[in-house]
């Protein structure tokens, strides 16, 4: 037998000996399987979805989250448009809870009420993302940036002055 044959035999013996008590080659029927209907893995802490829809069970879950974007005048300017489309029907053009929908349904809260002014930016963002008691979620049709811009605009409205009096008939 040649030297190469000895080396090849030795190599096969080492590989086969190292795989003792292991299935080798691995069979397809013993591979890990993700079963249909199994829950997706939770996102790592601090993860921000890129183009995906955030999953958020409760607005309280993000009350301590800070905006990854600056909540400045340009964010508030973008937020004004988002607010006009998504928020004005219930909260009214000035955020006082006097929108046309509030005339027919339970009135929306006055966004300038002290109880809302004292909430964190993360809580407001969480309310936009997960919804509130009677408020639907804005997760569909808006991006995370859109919702943070809406928070910036609400803060701009609140900078004009907060009140401790709820609008008449709102019960809030």
N, C-alpha and C positions, 0 to 999 in steps of 0.2 A: 504494500500500500504506500502511496506517495505521501510526501509531507503535507501537501494540501488536503488530501483526504483525511489525514489524522487531525488536522486543525478543524476541518469542517465537522468531523464527527465529535470532536471535543466541544465545539461551539454549539452544536445541536443538543448535546448532552447537558451543557450548562443552562441553556435556555429552557429545555424541557424540565430540568431539575428545579429551576427557579419558579416554575409555574405549578409546582406540586400543590394539590388541594385547591386549585383555582380552575375555573372554566376558561379554557383557552383553545381556540378563539371563542370570544363571547358569542352567545347565541341571541338572536333577536327576541326570543320569547322570555328572556330573563332581564331585559333592559328596563330601566325605570319608565313608567308610563304615567302620563298625566291623564286622568280620567275625565270624560266630558262632565261638565257641571261642577268640577272642582273649583274652588275659589282661587282667584289670582293672588299672587304673593303681594303682601303689603309693600308700598313704596318705602324706600329708606327714609329716615328722618331728614327733613329739610329738602326733599326732592321737589322739584318744580316740573310739571309736565311740559314737554315741548310740543305744542300743537295738539295735545290730547285734552280730554275733558277731565277736570279734577273730580275726584271722588271725595266728598266731604259729607259726613253723616249729620253733623250738628255745627251750627255757627259758633258755639262756644269752643269748639276744638281748635280754632285758629285765632282766638281773641288776643293772644300774645304775639302773633306773627307781625312782622314789620314788612312794609312794601319793598320789593326788590327794585322798584323804580322810584325816582324822586317824585314826591307829591308837590310839584311846583306849579307855577302859573300855566305852563304849557300843558301839563297833565290835566289841570282844571279846565283848560280850554277844550281839550279833547273830551273830557268828562261831561262838559255841557251838552255836547251832541248826544252822547250815550244817555244822559239823563233825560233829554228831550224825547227821545224815542221810547225808552223803557220805563222811566220813572214818573214822568209828568202826568200820564193818565190817572194815576192813583194819588201821587203826592202833590200834584199841582206844579205850575211853572216855578214857584218860589220855594217848593219843598214844605209847604205849610199843611199838607194833608187835605187840600181842598180841590183835588183833581176831579174830573167828571165821573170817574168810576166810583169815587167815594160817595157820590150822591145816591147811588143805587145799591152799593154793597157796604159792608162794615168799613167805616172811614179809615184811611191810611193814617199812620201817625205823622205828626208834625216833626219834620227832621230837624227843626230848630228848637225842639223841646230840650230842656236841660238833661233829661234822662238819656237822650240820644247823643247830645253834645258831649256828655261825659264818657261815652263808650269809646273803646280803643279803635284805631283804624282797622286792626285785624278783625274785630267783631263786626264792623260795618261790612268789610270785605266778605266775611263768612256769611253774613245775612244775604248779601247779593249772590253768593255762590250756592248756599244750601237752602235759602229761603227762610222765612220767618213764620210766625203763627198763621197769618192769612196771606202772606206774601209768597208768590211762586219763586222758584229758583231762576236765576238769570244765567245759569251755567251754560245752557244751550243758546247758541247764537251770539255769544260774547266771548272774548278771550280773557285770560287772566289780566292782561294789561288794560283792557276796556273796563273791567270792574275796579281795578285800582284807580284808574282815571276818574271813574264815577265817585269813588271815595274822596278823591282830591276836590271834585266839584262840590260835593256835599259839605266838605270842610270849608270851602270858600263861602257857601251860603251861610254856614254857621258863624263864620267870622263877622258877618253883618250883625250878629246878635242872637243870643239864645234866650229862650223864655222858659219859665216854669209853668206856664199855663197852656194846657192842651186846647186845640180848637173846639168850638162848641159842637156838641153831638158826637165827638170822637170817642168818648169814654176812656181815653188814655191820659 
